[in-house]
Amino acid sequence: MRNNIRLKMFFISALPNVFLGMIFSCSATRPSQDAVLHQADPLYMEIEASGRELTQKNHVPGVAVAVIRDGKMAWIQTIGYADLAARKPVTPETIFNIGSISKLVSAWGFMQLTEKGLVKLDDPVDPYLTRWHLPKSEFDQSKVTLRRILSHTAGLSVHGYGGSDQGTALLSLEESLNGKTKRNGETVHLISDPGTKWEYSGGGYTLAQLLLEEKTHQSFATYMNQNVFLPLGMKHTSYEWTADMMATSATAYDEEGRPIKKRIFTEKAAAGLQTTIKDLARFAELSITPDSHQLNKVLKPNTITLMETPVLPSSDEGGSGLGYRLMNYEGFRTIGHTGENAG
């Protein structure tokens, strides 16, 4: 399969959380129409065989995979179930929460602020804010810039977020930034001098979410829907769970294989995006081949090139651009993002 993989890849990780203790068989699902159409493609058949083997071996209910060749989506594969009890199969229209891949998508909204002249990449972020400010520390907060936030080089705390059960009241952004989250109880604050080391920070993206809301006077989810998703034709993507999305979403499971409530997030930019494999593949197409007509004025192609350029310092795992991670995977250089959430 390696001979068929381009050196520039976009990691798409959109599947229910791995769980243990439940045995089932994916073989009960019927071959899709795509499977019939692409039986002559060795890569398609290898992914299908590997997918069925790995879902059973690792007790994963279902998987959605998209392959892009020469900048265009070649095909989508869906394996297994979106809901085990109902035997509802995964389809190209199944909604998944995609965890920290949310950061890569939200970075497009943040970079759009720079194209509109609302924010400068290398200006201090804190003076833009009124609702909340970085706590004073021994480190120079004037060095916290959007460029450093998006590349995880701003020296900020809070690696990630656990979210809340759907149906519970969410914290405000200010409460989250002040450390009232159940998972870590940690304020967003400086833990190192900005620009001196790489430190993965979901907290930085929450700070950027506040920045966007302050500069646009809109909620983050509303802004992203109107200015990124709809112009790109991503009609089944949202930072909020809508009623329509709930009807076609994958069931969430815990590590024991029990259905659990879906996760909702105050920290939407960091971890709260819902989408389909079809919409995410379209987004990946535009990352790989940033055609100005396709982008439909959401971002300029040279902005995406900038976002895919490493920002120093890097980490042992690889570098970071602006939203994009640059990593090595089994000998291949990859550009994109990974993500996971409970469920």
C-alpha positions in Angstrom: 0.0 0.0 0.0 2.9 2.3 0.6 3.6 2.8 -3.1 0.1 4.3 -3.4 0.5 6.9 -0.6 1.5 10.4 -1.5 4.2 12.0 0.6 1.9 14.8 1.4 -1.0 13.3 3.4 -3.9 14.7 5.3 -4.6 12.7 8.4 -8.3 12.1 8.7 -9.3 10.5 12.0 -13.1 10.4 12.2 -14.3 7.3 14.0 -15.9 6.3 17.3 -13.5 5.8 20.2 -11.8 2.5 20.5 -13.4 0.3 23.2 -12.8 -3.1 24.8 -14.9 -6.0 25.9 -17.4 -6.3 23.1 -17.1 -8.8 20.2 -18.9 -8.2 17.0 -18.5 -8.8 13.3 -18.4 -6.2 10.6 -19.0 -8.9 8.0 -22.7 -8.5 8.5 -22.7 -5.2 6.6 -23.3 -5.5 2.8 -20.6 -4.4 0.4 -21.1 -0.8 -0.6 -21.8 0.4 -4.1 -18.3 1.9 -4.0 -16.8 -1.5 -3.2 -18.4 -2.9 -6.3 -17.2 0.0 -8.5 -13.6 0.0 -7.1 -12.9 -3.8 -6.9 -10.2 -3.4 -9.5 -8.3 -0.9 -7.3 -5.7 -2.7 -5.2 -5.5 0.2 -2.7 -9.3 0.1 -2.2 -9.3 -3.6 -1.6 -6.3 -3.5 0.8 -7.9 -0.7 2.9 -11.2 -2.6 3.0 -9.5 -5.8 4.1 -7.3 -4.0 6.7 -10.2 -2.0 8.0 -12.4 -5.1 8.6 -9.5 -6.9 10.3 -8.6 -3.9 12.5 -12.1 -3.0 13.5 -12.6 -6.6 14.8 -9.1 -6.9 16.4 -9.4 -3.5 18.2 -13.2 -3.6 18.8 -13.9 -0.4 16.9 -17.6 -0.2 15.8 -17.0 1.7 12.5 -14.6 3.5 10.3 -14.9 6.1 7.5 -12.0 6.6 5.1 -11.5 8.9 2.2 -8.6 8.7 -0.3 -7.5 11.7 -2.3 -5.4 11.3 -5.4 -4.0 14.2 -7.4 -5.8 16.7 -5.2 -9.3 15.2 -5.8 -11.3 12.7 -3.7 -11.0 9.3 -5.4 -13.4 7.4 -3.2 -14.8 6.9 0.3 -15.0 3.7 2.2 -17.2 3.0 5.2 -16.8 -0.1 7.3 -18.8 -1.3 10.3 -21.5 0.4 12.3 -22.5 3.9 13.5 -24.7 2.2 16.1 -24.2 -1.4 17.2 -27.6 -2.1 18.7 -29.5 -0.8 15.7 -27.0 -2.3 13.3 -26.9 1.1 11.6 -24.0 1.2 9.2 -21.5 3.9 8.8 -22.2 5.9 5.7 -20.5 8.9 4.0 -23.1 11.1 5.7 -22.5 9.8 9.2 -21.6 12.6 11.6 -18.6 12.2 13.9 -17.0 14.5 16.5 -13.4 14.8 15.3 -11.5 15.8 18.4 -8.4 17.9 17.9 -8.7 17.9 14.2 -11.0 20.8 15.1 -7.9 22.9 15.7 -6.9 22.6 12.1 -10.3 23.7 10.8 -10.7 26.5 13.3 -7.3 27.8 12.2 -8.9 28.7 8.9 -11.3 31.0 10.7 -8.5 32.6 12.8 -6.4 33.2 9.6 -9.3 34.8 7.9 -9.2 37.4 10.7 -5.7 38.3 9.5 -6.8 38.5 5.9 -9.6 40.9 6.9 -7.1 43.1 8.8 -8.9 42.5 12.1 -5.8 40.9 13.7 -2.1 40.8 12.9 -0.2 37.5 13.2 2.7 39.0 15.2 0.8 41.5 17.4 0.3 40.7 21.1 -3.0 39.1 21.5 -3.9 40.3 25.0 -4.5 44.0 24.1 -7.2 42.8 21.6 -9.2 41.3 24.5 -11.7 42.9 26.9 -13.7 39.9 28.4 -10.6 38.1 29.8 -6.9 38.7 30.1 -3.9 36.4 30.5 -2.9 36.2 34.2 0.3 38.1 35.0 3.4 35.9 35.3 7.2 35.9 35.2 7.0 35.5 31.4 6.4 38.3 28.9 2.8 38.1 27.8 3.4 40.6 25.0 5.1 37.8 23.1 1.9 35.7 23.0 0.8 36.2 19.3 -1.7 34.5 17.1 1.2 32.9 15.1 2.6 31.4 18.2 -0.8 30.2 19.5 -1.6 28.4 16.3 1.8 26.8 16.2 1.8 25.8 19.9 4.9 27.9 20.6 3.2 30.6 22.7 4.2 28.9 26.0 0.5 28.4 27.1 -0.9 25.8 29.4 -3.8 23.2 29.1 -3.0 20.4 26.8 -6.6 19.3 26.1 -10.2 19.2 27.2 -12.6 16.4 28.2 -15.9 18.2 27.4 -19.2 17.6 29.1 -22.2 15.3 28.6 -24.7 16.5 26.1 -27.6 18.0 27.9 -25.5 19.6 30.7 -25.0 23.4 30.9 -21.7 24.5 29.4 -19.2 26.9 31.0 -18.6 30.3 29.5 -15.4 30.9 27.7 -14.2 33.0 30.6 -15.0 30.3 33.1 -13.1 27.7 31.0 -10.1 30.0 30.6 -10.2 30.5 34.4 -9.8 26.8 35.0 -13.3 25.6 35.9 -13.2 22.6 33.6 -13.7 19.2 35.3 -10.9 17.4 33.5 -7.9 19.5 34.5 -9.1 22.5 36.6 -6.2 24.5 35.1 -6.2 28.1 34.1 -4.9 29.1 30.7 -1.6 30.8 31.6 2.0 31.1 30.6 4.2 28.2 31.6 7.2 29.1 29.5 8.6 32.1 27.7 6.7 32.5 24.4 8.7 31.5 21.3 11.3 29.4 23.2 9.8 25.9 23.1 7.0 23.8 21.5 4.2 22.9 24.0 0.9 21.5 22.7 -1.9 23.8 24.0 -5.6 23.4 23.6 -5.8 26.3 25.9 -4.2 28.5 23.3 -6.9 27.7 20.8 -9.5 28.5 23.5 -7.8 31.9 23.8 -7.9 32.3 20.0 -11.7 31.4 20.1 -12.2 34.3 22.5 -10.2 36.6 20.2 -12.4 35.7 17.2 -15.6 36.4 19.2 -14.3 39.7 20.4 -13.1 40.9 17.0 -16.2 39.7 15.0 -18.9 40.2 17.7 -20.3 36.8 16.8 -20.2 33.4 18.5 -17.4 31.2 17.2 -19.8 28.6 15.9 -21.9 31.1 14.0 -18.9 32.8 12.5 -17.3 29.6 11.3 -20.6 28.4 9.8 -21.2 31.6 7.8 -17.6 32.4 6.8 -16.0 29.0 6.3 -18.3 26.1 6.1 -21.1 27.4 3.9 -18.8 29.1 1.4 -16.9 25.9 1.1 -20.0 23.8 0.6 -19.5 21.9 3.9 -23.2 21.7 4.7 -22.9 18.9 7.3 -20.2 20.5 9.5 -20.7 22.5 12.6 -19.2 23.4 16.0 -22.6 22.8 17.5 -24.8 19.7 17.6 -27.9 20.5 15.5 -31.1 18.4 15.5 -30.4 17.3 11.9 -26.9 16.2 12.8 -28.0 14.2 15.8 -30.3 12.1 13.6 -27.3 11.0 11.5 -24.5 10.9 14.0 -22.5 7.9 15.2 -23.3 6.6 18.7 -20.6 7.3 21.2 -19.2 4.4 23.3 -16.9 4.2 26.4 -13.9 1.9 26.7 -16.2 -0.9 27.9 -18.4 -0.7 24.9 -21.3 1.0 26.6 -23.2 3.8 24.8 -22.5 7.2 26.4 -23.8 10.7 25.8 -22.0 12.7 23.2 -19.4 15.2 24.3 -20.1 18.9 24.0 -17.5 21.7 24.4 -17.2 25.3 25.5 -13.8 25.0 23.9 -15.1 24.4 20.4 -12.1 25.6 18.5 -9.9 23.1 20.3 -12.1 20.0 20.2 -15.8 20.6 19.4 -16.2 20.1 15.6 -18.8 17.7 14.1 -18.5 16.7 10.5 -18.9 13.9 7.9 -16.1 12.1 6.1 -17.4 13.7 2.9 -17.1 17.2 4.2 -13.7 16.6 5.8 -12.4 15.1 2.6 -13.5 18.3 0.7 -11.6 20.3 3.3 -8.6 18.1 2.8 -8.8 18.6 -1.0 -8.5 22.4 -0.5 -5.5 21.9 1.8 -3.7 19.8 -0.8 -4.6 21.9 -3.8 -5.6 25.4 -2.7 -7.4 26.4 -5.9 -8.5 30.1 -5.6 -11.8 29.4 -7.3 -12.7 26.5 -5.0 -11.7 28.5 -1.9 -14.4 30.9 -2.8 -12.8 33.8 -0.9 -12.5 31.9 2.4 -8.7 32.0 2.3 -6.1 32.9 -0.2 -3.9 30.0 -1.5 -0.8 31.7 -0.2 -2.3 31.9 3.2 -2.7 28.1 3.2 0.9 27.8 2.1 1.9 29.9 5.0 -0.1 27.8 7.4 1.7 24.6 6.2 5.1 26.2 6.8 6.8 25.1 10.0 7.2 27.6 12.8 10.2 27.3 15.1 10.9 25.9 17.6 9.7 22.4 16.7 9.2 19.3 18.9 10.6 15.8 18.9 7.3 14.7 17.3 7.7 17.1 14.4 6.9 20.7 13.6 3.8 22.8 13.6 2.6 25.3 11.1 -0.4 27.5 11.7 -3.0 24.8 12.7 -1.3 22.2 10.6 1.0 19.6 12.2 4.0 18.3 10.3 4.9 14.8 11.4 6.6 11.7 10.3 4.5 8.6 10.0 6.2 5.3 9.2 8.8 7.1 7.2 6.4 9.5 5.4 6.2 13.2 6.0 2.6 14.1 6.8 0.8 17.4 7.0 -2.6 17.6 8.8 -3.8 16.8 12.3 -4.9 13.9 14.4 -7.6 13.9 17.0 -9.5 11.9 19.6 -12.2 12.4 22.2 -14.1 10.2 24.6 -16.8 8.3 22.7 
